[in-house]
Amino acid sequence: MQKAGRKYLSTKDHLVSGETFNLVYHEESDLLKTSPSPKIEELSKYYESQDYISHTDKKSGLFSSLYQLVKKWSLQKKAKLIFHQNNGKGSLLDVGAGTGDFLKVAKEKGWQVQGTEPNENAAKLALEKGIQLNPSLNNFKGNEFDVVTLWHVLEHVPNLEETISELSSLVKPNGTLIIAVPNFKSFDAKHYGKFWAAYDVPRHLWHFSKKSIEQLFSENFQLQNIEPMIFDSFYVSLLSEKYKTGNKFSLKAFWIGFLSNLKANSTKEYSSHIYCFKRRNKAI
């Protein structure tokens, strides 16, 4: 059981409710937790927004257009990454697959794909692309995959330790687990403080550092490498400037995004990271 943490900062839900939440820092695990955490049955209401891009294929507006443009490039990069980490194609489970774009690309490249997505509207959009998604990770018990991916999903799960345990059982021995999450120790996070868009409370229930991610998965996984997500600093900075100043477009945001990546060249603290793990061999 984790010790009680201390208040790190207060921030608000800029997308849906306008409610204020605290971020509580747990020093031992180097982890922030959103407090109070909404009850599981209440979480869905905080996703009810047309501006919640990962659940839509919206292309109109500056942020949506930029998001979709970068997404096309990043999908190809993700496909190359899983191929490299797995030394070839195989079975793939994408957890929190959204509208199914990543699985669609992977399927086209020869992967055997399955995925989960609890949001019904997002799952419907995925089905239109030929990708059928399961609403719950529990329905995959007893299955094992060569690669399991979570692209900006782990920060959303209510039961963190339970989810990590489930993920451990879903990855084959010597298989690959890939986790992408924001990094609250990045320059853009420190610059924007309570306005940093990647806090995204209360949809983001957890906020990770490199230390916390490696520590959380160390029992069953070996960290192989950490990849930067260089476009995240620009996109997050644009949203953060909007929350801070009300401006829908800001050249300053691009400068902060650039500075964040520049400083990360030496600190290795990018706005978001991709963590590539290998599953340890199970004891006989």
BAMI-454268 format. One record per residue: residue number from 1; residue in three letters; x, y, z of N, C-alpha, C in turn. Coordinates in pm, whole numbers. Layout:
<pts>
{pt NUM,"ALA",{X,Y,Z},{X,Y,Z},{X,Y,Z}},
...
</pts>
This chain:
<pts>
{pt 1,"MET",{84,-120,0},{0,0,0},{88,125,0}},
{pt 2,"GLN",{51,222,-86},{130,344,-95},{107,433,26}},
{pt 3,"LYS",{215,502,67},{202,600,173},{124,721,121}},
{pt 4,"ALA",{65,795,213},{-7,916,175},{91,1014,111}},
{pt 5,"GLY",{47,1078,4},{134,1170,-67},{111,1314,-24}},
{pt 6,"ARG",{183,1405,-89},{167,1547,-61},{115,1618,-186}},
{pt 7,"LYS",{47,1728,-165},{-10,1803,-275},{102,1859,-364}},
{pt 8,"TYR",{90,1837,-493},{189,1884,-591},{141,2015,-653}},
{pt 9,"LEU",{16,2015,-704},{-49,2137,-751},{-197,2109,-772}},
{pt 10,"SER",{-274,2216,-793},{-416,2205,-826},{-435,2247,-971}},
{pt 11,"THR",{-519,2178,-1042},{-549,2211,-1181},{-695,2179,-1207}},
{pt 12,"LYS",{-747,2224,-1320},{-889,2200,-1343},{-914,2128,-1475}},
{pt 13,"ASP",{-1033,2074,-1484},{-1079,2010,-1606},{-1118,2120,-1705}},
{pt 14,"HIS",{-1031,2144,-1802},{-1055,2251,-1900},{-1147,2206,-2013}},
{pt 15,"LEU",{-1174,2077,-2023},{-1247,2025,-2139},{-1397,2012,-2118}},
{pt 16,"VAL",{-1438,1961,-2001},{-1579,1928,-1982},{-1642,2001,-1864}},
{pt 17,"SER",{-1593,1978,-1744},{-1668,2016,-1624},{-1624,2147,-1559}},
{pt 18,"GLY",{-1498,2185,-1579},{-1444,2302,-1510},{-1412,2276,-1364}},
{pt 19,"GLU",{-1427,2152,-1317},{-1400,2117,-1178},{-1250,2120,-1149}},
{pt 20,"THR",{-1216,2148,-1024},{-1077,2153,-981},{-1037,2023,-913}},
{pt 21,"PHE",{-916,1976,-943},{-861,1854,-885},{-719,1881,-836}},
{pt 22,"ASN",{-679,1805,-736},{-541,1811,-687},{-459,1700,-750}},
{pt 23,"LEU",{-331,1728,-770},{-236,1624,-808},{-153,1594,-684}},
{pt 24,"VAL",{-158,1469,-640},{-90,1428,-517},{37,1351,-553}},
{pt 25,"TYR",{149,1396,-498},{279,1337,-531},{315,1227,-432}},
{pt 26,"HIS",{350,1109,-486},{396,996,-404},{546,979,-431}},
{pt 27,"GLU",{625,1021,-335},{770,1029,-353},{833,893,-379}},
{pt 28,"GLU",{788,790,-309},{850,658,-322},{842,605,-465}},
{pt 29,"SER",{729,630,-530},{709,581,-667},{728,689,-772}},
{pt 30,"ASP",{752,813,-730},{771,926,-821},{651,940,-915}},
{pt 31,"LEU",{533,938,-856},{408,930,-930},{310,1036,-878}},
{pt 32,"LEU",{234,1095,-970},{126,1185,-931},{-8,1114,-949}},
{pt 33,"LYS",{-98,1138,-856},{-232,1080,-864},{-336,1191,-855}},
{pt 34,"THR",{-436,1184,-943},{-545,1282,-943},{-636,1257,-824}},
{pt 35,"SER",{-667,1363,-752},{-752,1352,-633},{-849,1471,-626}},
{pt 36,"PRO",{-978,1444,-600},{-1035,1310,-582},{-1052,1239,-716}},
{pt 37,"SER",{-1038,1108,-715},{-1059,1030,-836},{-1208,1002,-852}},
{pt 38,"PRO",{-1266,1033,-968},{-1408,1005,-987},{-1438,856,-971}},
{pt 39,"LYS",{-1558,825,-926},{-1600,685,-920},{-1603,629,-1062}},
{pt 40,"ILE",{-1576,499,-1073},{-1567,436,-1204},{-1694,459,-1286}},
{pt 41,"GLU",{-1809,452,-1221},{-1935,468,-1294},{-1959,613,-1338}},
{pt 42,"GLU",{-1879,705,-1287},{-1895,846,-1324},{-1793,894,-1425}},
{pt 43,"LEU",{-1693,812,-1454},{-1584,855,-1541},{-1630,890,-1682}},
{pt 44,"SER",{-1726,816,-1735},{-1765,834,-1875},{-1813,975,-1905}},
{pt 45,"LYS",{-1875,1041,-1808},{-1930,1175,-1834},{-1820,1277,-1862}},
{pt 46,"TYR",{-1698,1250,-1815},{-1588,1342,-1838},{-1527,1328,-1979}},
{pt 47,"TYR",{-1575,1229,-2053},{-1530,1209,-2191},{-1632,1259,-2293}},
{pt 48,"GLU",{-1743,1312,-2244},{-1852,1353,-2332},{-1827,1491,-2389}},
{pt 49,"SER",{-1739,1495,-2490},{-1706,1621,-2557},{-1662,1591,-2699}},
{pt 50,"GLN",{-1710,1671,-2794},{-1667,1657,-2933},{-1521,1695,-2950}},
{pt 51,"ASP",{-1466,1765,-2851},{-1326,1806,-2858},{-1232,1701,-2802}},
{pt 52,"TYR",{-1288,1588,-2754},{-1201,1480,-2707},{-1160,1398,-2829}},
{pt 53,"ILE",{-1044,1433,-2886},{-1009,1394,-3022},{-987,1244,-3039}},
{pt 54,"SER",{-933,1176,-2940},{-900,1035,-2957},{-1023,946,-2970}},
{pt 55,"HIS",{-1141,1000,-2941},{-1265,925,-2956},{-1343,966,-3080}},
{pt 56,"THR",{-1284,1053,-3164},{-1350,1097,-3286},{-1250,1095,-3401}},
{pt 57,"ASP",{-1304,1112,-3522},{-1219,1130,-3640},{-1233,1273,-3692}},
{pt 58,"LYS",{-1265,1362,-3602},{-1288,1502,-3635},{-1164,1562,-3702}},
{pt 59,"LYS",{-1188,1635,-3814},{-1077,1696,-3887},{-1090,1847,-3898}},
{pt 60,"SER",{-1202,1903,-3855},{-1221,2047,-3864},{-1163,2116,-3741}},
{pt 61,"GLY",{-1115,2239,-3760},{-1055,2313,-3650},{-905,2291,-3644}},
{pt 62,"LEU",{-833,2387,-3586},{-687,2384,-3582},{-632,2262,-3511}},
{pt 63,"PHE",{-680,2239,-3387},{-624,2130,-3307},{-654,1994,-3369}},
{pt 64,"SER",{-776,1977,-3419},{-812,1850,-3482},{-731,1826,-3609}},
{pt 65,"SER",{-713,1931,-3689},{-637,1918,-3813},{-492,1881,-3785}},
{pt 66,"LEU",{-432,1950,-3688},{-294,1920,-3652},{-281,1778,-3597}},
{pt 67,"TYR",{-378,1741,-3513},{-377,1608,-3453},{-382,1500,-3560}},
{pt 68,"GLN",{-474,1516,-3657},{-490,1416,-3761},{-368,1410,-3852}},
{pt 69,"LEU",{-306,1526,-3877},{-187,1530,-3963},{-71,1456,-3898}},
{pt 70,"VAL",{-48,1486,-3771},{61,1420,-3699},{31,1271,-3681}},
{pt 71,"LYS",{-98,1239,-3663},{-137,1099,-3641},{-97,1011,-3759}},
{pt 72,"LYS",{-113,1059,-3880},{-79,979,-3998},{69,941,-3995}},
{pt 73,"TRP",{152,1039,-3961},{297,1013,-3953},{328,918,-3838}},
{pt 74,"SER",{266,941,-3722},{298,861,-3603},{250,717,-3616}},
{pt 75,"LEU",{142,694,-3689},{93,557,-3707},{196,473,-3780}},
{pt 76,"GLN",{260,530,-3881},{362,456,-3954},{484,431,-3865}},
{pt 77,"LYS",{518,531,-3784},{631,515,-3692},{602,406,-3589}},
{pt 78,"LYS",{479,404,-3537},{441,301,-3440},{449,162,-3502}},
{pt 79,"ALA",{403,150,-3626},{406,20,-3695},{550,-29,-3712}},
{pt 80,"LYS",{640,63,-3746},{782,26,-3759},{840,-14,-3624}},
{pt 81,"LEU",{798,58,-3519},{851,29,-3386},{813,-111,-3339}},
{pt 82,"ILE",{687,-148,-3353},{646,-281,-3305},{711,-392,-3387}},
{pt 83,"PHE",{729,-367,-3518},{796,-466,-3603},{940,-486,-3555}},
{pt 84,"HIS",{1008,-376,-3527},{1147,-383,-3482},{1158,-450,-3345}},
{pt 85,"GLN",{1070,-412,-3251},{1076,-467,-3116},{1044,-616,-3113}},
{pt 86,"ASN",{959,-660,-3207},{917,-801,-3210},{1002,-885,-3305}},
{pt 87,"ASN",{1093,-819,-3378},{1172,-888,-3481},{1083,-956,-3584}},
{pt 88,"GLY",{978,-886,-3626},{887,-939,-3726},{742,-921,-3684}},
{pt 89,"LYS",{652,-972,-3768},{509,-960,-3742},{461,-1073,-3651}},
{pt 90,"GLY",{341,-1055,-3593},{285,-1156,-3506},{148,-1114,-3458}},
{pt 91,"SER",{113,-1153,-3337},{-16,-1119,-3280},{-4,-990,-3199}},
{pt 92,"LEU",{-104,-904,-3212},{-101,-771,-3151},{-231,-741,-3081}},
{pt 93,"LEU",{-221,-694,-2957},{-337,-644,-2883},{-313,-497,-2852}},
{pt 94,"ASP",{-404,-411,-2898},{-395,-269,-2867},{-502,-236,-2764}},
{pt 95,"VAL",{-459,-192,-2648},{-550,-162,-2537},{-588,-14,-2542}},
{pt 96,"GLY",{-720,13,-2543},{-766,150,-2558},{-743,198,-2699}},
{pt 97,"ALA",{-796,124,-2795},{-763,144,-2937},{-831,264,-3000}},
{pt 98,"GLY",{-918,332,-2927},{-983,450,-2982},{-1065,419,-3105}},
{pt 99,"THR",{-1039,490,-3215},{-1115,469,-3338},{-1048,367,-3430}},
{pt 100,"GLY",{-948,295,-3380},{-894,179,-3452},{-790,207,-3559}},
{pt 101,"ASP",{-740,330,-3567},{-648,362,-3677},{-517,285,-3669}},
{pt 102,"PHE",{-462,271,-3550},{-336,199,-3536},{-352,51,-3575}},
{pt 103,"LEU",{-460,-11,-3527},{-484,-151,-3561},{-509,-169,-3711}},
{pt 104,"LYS",{-574,-72,-3772},{-598,-78,-3917},{-466,-79,-3993}},
{pt 105,"VAL",{-374,9,-3955},{-243,13,-4020},{-167,-117,-3996}},
{pt 106,"ALA",{-169,-165,-3870},{-99,-290,-3837},{-157,-409,-3914}},
{pt 107,"LYS",{-288,-413,-3925},{-355,-522,-3999},{-314,-519,-4146}},
{pt 108,"GLU",{-308,-400,-4203},{-267,-386,-4343},{-124,-431,-4364}},
{pt 109,"LYS",{-44,-426,-4258},{97,-467,-4267},{117,-613,-4230}},
{pt 110,"GLY",{7,-686,-4205},{17,-830,-4185},{9,-880,-4043}},
{pt 111,"TRP",{-18,-792,-3947},{-32,-834,-3808},{-170,-897,-3784}},
{pt 112,"GLN",{-174,-991,-3689},{-302,-1046,-3642},{-348,-957,-3527}},
{pt 113,"VAL",{-452,-880,-3549},{-483,-772,-3455},{-612,-795,-3376}},
{pt 114,"GLN",{-607,-752,-3251},{-725,-742,-3166},{-708,-617,-3080}},
{pt 115,"GLY",{-819,-568,-3025},{-810,-447,-2946},{-925,-430,-2850}},
{pt 116,"THR",{-908,-338,-2757},{-1014,-305,-2662},{-1045,-156,-2672}},
{pt 117,"GLU",{-1171,-121,-2648},{-1212,19,-2642},{-1348,27,-2572}},
{pt 118,"PRO",{-1353,88,-2453},{-1479,96,-2379},{-1577,199,-2434}},
{pt 119,"ASN",{-1527,299,-2509},{-1616,404,-2560},{-1691,354,-2683}},
{pt 120,"GLU",{-1823,352,-2675},{-1905,294,-2782},{-1893,371,-2913}},
{pt 121,"ASN",{-1890,503,-2907},{-1881,582,-3030},{-1749,559,-3102}},
{pt 122,"ALA",{-1640,552,-3025},{-1509,525,-3085},{-1506,386,-3147}},
{pt 123,"ALA",{-1563,289,-3077},{-1565,151,-3126},{-1646,140,-3256}},
{pt 124,"LYS",{-1753,218,-3268},{-1833,218,-3391},{-1753,271,-3509}},
{pt 125,"LEU",{-1676,376,-3485},{-1591,431,-3591},{-1484,330,-3633}},
{pt 126,"ALA",{-1432,255,-3536},{-1333,150,-3567},{-1396,40,-3652}},
{pt 127,"LEU",{-1520,3,-3618},{-1588,-104,-3692},{-1610,-64,-3838}},
{pt 128,"GLU",{-1633,63,-3862},{-1648,113,-4000},{-1519,96,-4079}},
{pt 129,"LYS",{-1407,83,-4009},{-1277,62,-4074},{-1239,-85,-4079}},
{pt 130,"GLY",{-1333,-172,-4038},{-1307,-315,-4040},{-1236,-367,-3917}},
{pt 131,"ILE",{-1234,-287,-3810},{-1168,-326,-3686},{-1272,-343,-3576}},
{pt 132,"GLN",{-1292,-466,-3531},{-1388,-493,-3425},{-1315,-492,-3290}},
{pt 133,"LEU",{-1364,-409,-3199},{-1300,-392,-3070},{-1385,-449,-2958}},
{pt 134,"ASN",{-1316,-499,-2856},{-1382,-555,-2740},{-1390,-448,-2631}},
{pt 135,"PRO",{-1502,-439,-2560},{-1514,-333,-2459},{-1428,-352,-2335}},
{pt 136,"SER",{-1380,-473,-2308},{-1311,-497,-2181},{-1187,-584,-2198}},
{pt 137,"LEU",{-1084,-549,-2124},{-961,-627,-2123},{-983,-763,-2058}},
{pt 138,"ASN",{-1081,-771,-1970},{-1110,-898,-1901},{-1146,-1009,-1998}},
{pt 139,"ASN",{-1200,-974,-2114},{-1243,-1075,-2211},{-1126,-1143,-2283}},
{pt 140,"PHE",{-1005,-1100,-2255},{-887,-1161,-2318},{-810,-1251,-2222}},
{pt 141,"LYS",{-868,-1277,-2106},{-801,-1365,-2010},{-772,-1501,-2072}},
{pt 142,"GLY",{-650,-1550,-2050},{-611,-1679,-2106},{-542,-1667,-2241}},
{pt 143,"ASN",{-545,-1548,-2301},{-479,-1525,-2429},{-341,-1462,-2406}},
{pt 144,"GLU",{-250,-1487,-2499},{-119,-1424,-2494},{-85,-1369,-2633}},
{pt 145,"PHE",{-14,-1257,-2633},{17,-1189,-2759},{167,-1162,-2769}},
{pt 146,"ASP",{213,-1153,-2893},{354,-1118,-2915},{380,-974,-2872}},
{pt 147,"VAL",{284,-887,-2901},{298,-745,-2867},{167,-693,-2808}},
{pt 148,"VAL",{177,-620,-2698},{64,-549,-2640},{101,-402,-2633}},
{pt 149,"THR",{12,-316,-2681},{41,-172,-2683},{-65,-93,-2608}},
{pt 150,"LEU",{-20,15,-2545},{-109,113,-2483},{-57,251,-2519}},
{pt 151,"TRP",{-122,314,-2616},{-81,447,-2662},{-160,552,-2587}},
{pt 152,"HIS",{-97,615,-2488},{-164,716,-2405},{-295,662,-2345}},
{pt 153,"VAL",{-283,549,-2280},{-397,481,-2220},{-377,456,-2071}},
{pt 154,"LEU",{-255,422,-2030},{-231,382,-1891},{-272,490,-1792}},
{pt 155,"GLU",{-259,616,-1831},{-295,726,-1741},{-445,734,-1715}},
{pt 156,"HIS",{-524,661,-1795},{-670,665,-1783},{-728,554,-1695}},
{pt 157,"VAL",{-652,450,-1665},{-712,332,-1603},{-737,355,-1453}},
{pt 158,"PRO",{-856,322,-1404},{-887,344,-1262},{-805,256,-1168}},
{pt 159,"ASN",{-789,128,-1205},{-719,33,-1119},{-581,3,-1177}},
{pt 160,"LEU",{-483,82,-1139},{-351,76,-1202},{-282,-58,-1177}},
{pt 161,"GLU",{-272,-101,-1052},{-200,-225,-1020},{-269,-346,-1082}},
{pt 162,"GLU",{-402,-346,-1081},{-478,-456,-1140},{-454,-463,-1291}},
{pt 163,"THR",{-452,-347,-1356},{-430,-343,-1500},{-290,-392,-1535}},
{pt 164,"ILE",{-190,-352,-1458},{-52,-397,-1483},{-41,-548,-1468}},
{pt 165,"SER",{-111,-603,-1369},{-112,-748,-1351},{-176,-818,-1470}},
{pt 166,"GLU",{-286,-762,-1520},{-354,-819,-1638},{-263,-813,-1760}},
{pt 167,"LEU",{-195,-702,-1778},{-106,-687,-1892},{7,-790,-1887}},
{pt 168,"SER",{57,-816,-1768},{165,-913,-1752},{125,-1051,-1800}},
{pt 169,"SER",{-1,-1086,-1778},{-49,-1219,-1818},{-81,-1226,-1967}},
{pt 170,"LEU",{-93,-1111,-2033},{-133,-1109,-2175},{-14,-1108,-2270}},
{pt 171,"VAL",{105,-1080,-2218},{224,-1075,-2303},{297,-1208,-2295}},
{pt 172,"LYS",{330,-1265,-2409},{404,-1391,-2413},{541,-1375,-2348}},
{pt 173,"PRO",{598,-1483,-2293},{737,-1476,-2247},{826,-1428,-2362}},
{pt 174,"ASN",{912,-1332,-2332},{997,-1265,-2432},{917,-1179,-2530}},
{pt 175,"GLY",{787,-1163,-2503},{706,-1075,-2585},{729,-930,-2547}},
{pt 176,"THR",{662,-841,-2619},{686,-698,-2607},{564,-625,-2552}},
{pt 177,"LEU",{590,-535,-2459},{487,-444,-2407},{535,-303,-2436}},
{pt 178,"ILE",{447,-223,-2499},{481,-85,-2532},{382,9,-2467}},
{pt 179,"ILE",{435,102,-2388},{355,197,-2313},{394,339,-2354}},
{pt 180,"ALA",{297,421,-2394},{323,562,-2422},{242,647,-2326}},
{pt 181,"VAL",{310,737,-2254},{243,823,-2156},{311,960,-2153}},
{pt 182,"PRO",{236,1064,-2109},{299,1195,-2089},{399,1191,-1974}},
{pt 183,"ASN",{488,1289,-1971},{593,1295,-1870},{583,1427,-1794}},
{pt 184,"PHE",{542,1422,-1667},{521,1545,-1591},{653,1614,-1551}},
{pt 185,"LYS",{766,1553,-1587},{895,1615,-1557},{956,1685,-1679}},
{pt 186,"SER",{879,1696,-1785},{927,1764,-1905},{930,1915,-1884}},
{pt 187,"PHE",{1001,1985,-1972},{1009,2130,-1963},{872,2194,-1985}},
{pt 188,"ASP",{795,2146,-2082},{665,2208,-2108},{569,2187,-1991}},
{pt 189,"ALA",{581,2075,-1920},{498,2053,-1801},{533,2154,-1692}},
{pt 190,"LYS",{661,2174,-1671},{704,2269,-1567},{671,2412,-1607}},
{pt 191,"HIS",{683,2444,-1736},{655,2580,-1782},{507,2617,-1765}},
{pt 192,"TYR",{419,2525,-1802},{276,2557,-1798},{210,2528,-1663}},
{pt 193,"GLY",{272,2447,-1581},{217,2422,-1448},{73,2374,-1453}},
{pt 194,"LYS",{-15,2444,-1381},{-155,2401,-1372},{-229,2408,-1505}},
{pt 195,"PHE",{-171,2475,-1605},{-235,2484,-1736},{-185,2377,-1833}},
{pt 196,"TRP",{-91,2293,-1789},{-36,2191,-1879},{-146,2096,-1924}},
{pt 197,"ALA",{-171,2093,-2053},{-286,2019,-2107},{-277,1869,-2084}},
{pt 198,"ALA",{-156,1815,-2071},{-141,1670,-2054},{-175,1622,-1913}},
{pt 199,"TYR",{-201,1715,-1821},{-257,1670,-1692},{-400,1621,-1714}},
{pt 200,"ASP",{-475,1690,-1798},{-607,1647,-1847},{-692,1577,-1741}},
{pt 201,"VAL",{-700,1640,-1623},{-782,1582,-1516},{-930,1597,-1549}},
{pt 202,"PRO",{-1016,1507,-1501},{-984,1383,-1430},{-975,1262,-1523}},
{pt 203,"ARG",{-968,1286,-1654},{-953,1173,-1747},{-818,1104,-1724}},
{pt 204,"HIS",{-717,1184,-1695},{-588,1128,-1657},{-586,1114,-1504}},
{pt 205,"LEU",{-588,991,-1461},{-593,961,-1317},{-453,948,-1258}},
{pt 206,"TRP",{-354,923,-1344},{-216,902,-1302},{-124,984,-1391}},
{pt 207,"HIS",{-10,1025,-1336},{83,1108,-1409},{224,1055,-1379}},
{pt 208,"PHE",{293,1013,-1486},{411,929,-1470},{542,1002,-1501}},
{pt 209,"SER",{647,952,-1437},{785,986,-1471},{852,860,-1523}},
{pt 210,"LYS",{975,873,-1571},{1048,755,-1617},{1069,656,-1502}},
{pt 211,"LYS",{1101,710,-1384},{1124,624,-1268},{998,546,-1233}},
{pt 212,"SER",{883,611,-1233},{760,544,-1192},{721,433,-1289}},
{pt 213,"ILE",{737,458,-1419},{702,355,-1517},{791,233,-1503}},
{pt 214,"GLU",{921,254,-1494},{1012,140,-1482},{985,63,-1353}},
{pt 215,"GLN",{958,134,-1246},{932,70,-1118},{802,-10,-1120}},
{pt 216,"LEU",{699,43,-1181},{569,-23,-1184},{573,-156,-1260}},
{pt 217,"PHE",{658,-164,-1362},{660,-284,-1447},{780,-374,-1422}},
{pt 218,"SER",{863,-341,-1323},{991,-410,-1305},{977,-557,-1265}},
{pt 219,"GLU",{866,-593,-1203},{854,-731,-1155},{853,-833,-1269}},
{pt 220,"ASN",{783,-801,-1377},{768,-898,-1485},{829,-855,-1618}},
{pt 221,"PHE",{880,-732,-1624},{930,-681,-1751},{1068,-618,-1736}},
{pt 222,"GLN",{1144,-625,-1843},{1274,-560,-1851},{1264,-445,-1950}},
{pt 223,"LEU",{1296,-325,-1905},{1291,-209,-1993},{1403,-218,-2096}},
{pt 224,"GLN",{1366,-210,-2224},{1465,-220,-2332},{1514,-83,-2377}},
{pt 225,"ASN",{1421,8,-2400},{1459,142,-2443},{1341,237,-2427}},
{pt 226,"ILE",{1372,367,-2430},{1271,472,-2419},{1283,561,-2541}},
{pt 227,"GLU",{1171,580,-2610},{1169,662,-2730},{1095,793,-2703}},
{pt 228,"PRO",{1144,906,-2756},{1072,1034,-2737},{955,1046,-2834}},
{pt 229,"MET",{853,1120,-2794},{742,1155,-2882},{753,1307,-2905}},
{pt 230,"ILE",{831,1345,-3007},{872,1484,-3021},{758,1578,-3059}},
{pt 231,"PHE",{655,1526,-3125},{545,1614,-3164},{452,1648,-3047}},
{pt 232,"ASP",{457,1567,-2943},{366,1590,-2830},{390,1725,-2765}},
{pt 233,"SER",{515,1770,-2757},{543,1897,-2691},{476,2014,-2763}},
{pt 234,"PHE",{468,2007,-2895},{406,2114,-2972},{254,2113,-2956}},
{pt 235,"TYR",{196,1995,-2968},{51,1984,-2957},{4,2019,-2816}},
{pt 236,"VAL",{73,1965,-2716},{36,1993,-2577},{55,2141,-2544}},
{pt 237,"SER",{160,2201,-2597},{184,2344,-2572},{77,2431,-2636}},
{pt 238,"LEU",{31,2394,-2754},{-79,2468,-2818},{-204,2465,-2731}},
{pt 239,"LEU",{-238,2346,-2682},{-356,2334,-2594},{-334,2408,-2463}},
{pt 240,"SER",{-214,2400,-2410},{-184,2465,-2282},{-196,2617,-2294}},
{pt 241,"GLU",{-147,2673,-2406},{-162,2817,-2429},{-308,2856,-2440}},
{pt 242,"LYS",{-386,2771,-2502},{-530,2796,-2512},{-594,2800,-2374}},
{pt 243,"TYR",{-559,2704,-2289},{-614,2701,-2154},{-567,2821,-2071}},
{pt 244,"LYS",{-443,2862,-2093},{-384,2970,-2014},{-429,3108,-2059}},
{pt 245,"THR",{-436,3130,-2191},{-462,3265,-2244},{-594,3279,-2318}},
{pt 246,"GLY",{-652,3166,-2359},{-774,3171,-2439},{-747,3182,-2588}},
{pt 247,"ASN",{-620,3192,-2627},{-585,3203,-2768},{-589,3066,-2836}},
{pt 248,"LYS",{-662,3057,-2947},{-674,2930,-3017},{-546,2895,-3095}},
{pt 249,"PHE",{-466,2997,-3124},{-339,2971,-3193},{-233,3061,-3132}},
{pt 250,"SER",{-115,3007,-3110},{-8,3084,-3046},{127,3041,-3100}},
{pt 251,"LEU",{202,3137,-3154},{338,3108,-3198},{426,3075,-3079}},
{pt 252,"LYS",{393,3133,-2963},{471,3105,-2843},{467,2956,-2809}},
{pt 253,"ALA",{352,2893,-2835},{338,2751,-2806},{440,2668,-2885}},
{pt 254,"PHE",{462,2706,-3011},{560,2633,-3091},{702,2655,-3037}},
{pt 255,"TRP",{727,2775,-2986},{857,2804,-2925},{878,2720,-2799}},
{pt 256,"ILE",{774,2711,-2715},{785,2630,-2593},{803,2483,-2629}},
{pt 257,"GLY",{730,2437,-2730},{745,2299,-2775},{885,2270,-2825}},
{pt 258,"PHE",{940,2366,-2900},{1077,2353,-2949},{1177,2352,-2834}},
{pt 259,"LEU",{1159,2444,-2740},{1248,2451,-2624},{1243,2321,-2543}},
{pt 260,"SER",{1123,2266,-2528},{1108,2143,-2451},{1189,2030,-2513}},
{pt 261,"ASN",{1181,2016,-2646},{1259,1912,-2713},{1408,1941,-2708}},
{pt 262,"LEU",{1444,2069,-2720},{1585,2107,-2716},{1646,2073,-2580}},
{pt 263,"LYS",{1577,2110,-2474},{1627,2082,-2339},{1630,1931,-2313}},
{pt 264,"ALA",{1534,1859,-2372},{1527,1714,-2351},{1642,1640,-2419}},
{pt 265,"ASN",{1708,1705,-2514},{1826,1643,-2575},{1932,1612,-2470}},
{pt 266,"SER",{1937,1696,-2366},{2035,1673,-2259},{1971,1610,-2136}},
{pt 267,"THR",{1849,1653,-2100},{1785,1599,-1979},{1720,1464,-2002}},
{pt 268,"LYS",{1685,1435,-2130},{1611,1312,-2168},{1470,1311,-2108}},
{pt 269,"GLU",{1417,1428,-2076},{1282,1440,-2022},{1192,1504,-2128}},
{pt 270,"TYR",{1141,1422,-2219},{1055,1472,-2326},{911,1487,-2276}},
{pt 271,"SER",{828,1554,-2355},{689,1577,-2317},{614,1445,-2298}},
{pt 272,"SER",{642,1349,-2385},{588,1214,-2373},{695,1114,-2413}},
{pt 273,"HIS",{686,995,-2356},{782,889,-2387},{709,761,-2428}},
{pt 274,"ILE",{777,683,-2510},{733,546,-2541},{830,452,-2470}},
{pt 275,"TYR",{777,365,-2385},{858,269,-2310},{843,131,-2374}},
{pt 276,"CYS",{953,70,-2411},{952,-62,-2474},{1006,-166,-2375}},
{pt 277,"PHE",{921,-259,-2338},{956,-363,-2241},{957,-500,-2306}},
{pt 278,"LYS",{1039,-589,-2249},{1035,-731,-2284},{985,-807,-2163}},
{pt 279,"ARG",{893,-901,-2187},{840,-985,-2079},{947,-1083,-2037}},
{pt 280,"ARG",{971,-1091,-1906},{1067,-1188,-1856},{1012,-1328,-1873}},
{pt 281,"ASN",{1102,-1426,-1889},{1058,-1566,-1895},{989,-1604,-1767}},
{pt 282,"LYS",{878,-1675,-1778},{806,-1719,-1658},{881,-1834,-1592}},
{pt 283,"ALA",{877,-1835,-1460},{943,-1942,-1385},{873,-2074,-1412}},
{pt 284,"ILE",{952,-2179,-1427},{894,-2312,-1453},{856,-2379,-1323}},
</pts>
